[in-house]
Amino acid sequence: MRFIVKWLVNIAALFIVIHVVAGVSADNWQAVIVAAFVLGLFNAFLRPLVITLTLPINILSFGLFTLVINGFFFYLASRFVKGFTVISFWNAFWASIVFSIISFILNVMLSPATTFGFRANLFNASGRRKGYGDAIDVEAKIGDKEKDK
């Protein structure tokens, strides 16, 4: 069931990408459904392998090379799915970024179990953890300089 929901989210995101990003098009809705399925398969099976193989480049680029990998898979899906067209790699690069953002937003909206929060792990001077919500830990001591020496 979870796979079907993610697939439907990817289909919706791909429909939006086709209308928003120049250079990405589909002949019909069947091509969009198949392209979303192929992108899901690429992300599930090939992406972990490619990320592992390109780990040194990814580390040196602070993870930004992952955007290139996502664009490559988007472009590759256009080569596998008849009727789904991406003109160039750069169109695929931008389309993959928009696709990721839209699918993230849709997944968050459709998952009732998803929660976001901020938790500050602050410690006091003795090394013990302070309570949540403490933003600044400032201690001031007012006294005689001569006396403190």
URLIN-V128715 format. One record per run of one state. SS is the DSSP state (helix for helix, strand for strand, loop for the rest). FROM is the first residue (numbers start at 1). LEN is the number of residues. Records with the same first field share a line. If there is no record, write none. Layout:
# URLIN-V128715
SS = FROM-LEN / FROM-LEN
This chain:
# URLIN-V128715
loop = 1-1 / 21-3 / 27-2 / 54-1 / 61-4 / 81-3 / 87-2 / 111-12 / 124-5 / 130-15 / 149-1
helix = 2-19 / 29-25 / 55-6 / 65-16 / 89-22 / 145-4
strand = 24-3 / 84-3 / 123-1 / 129-1
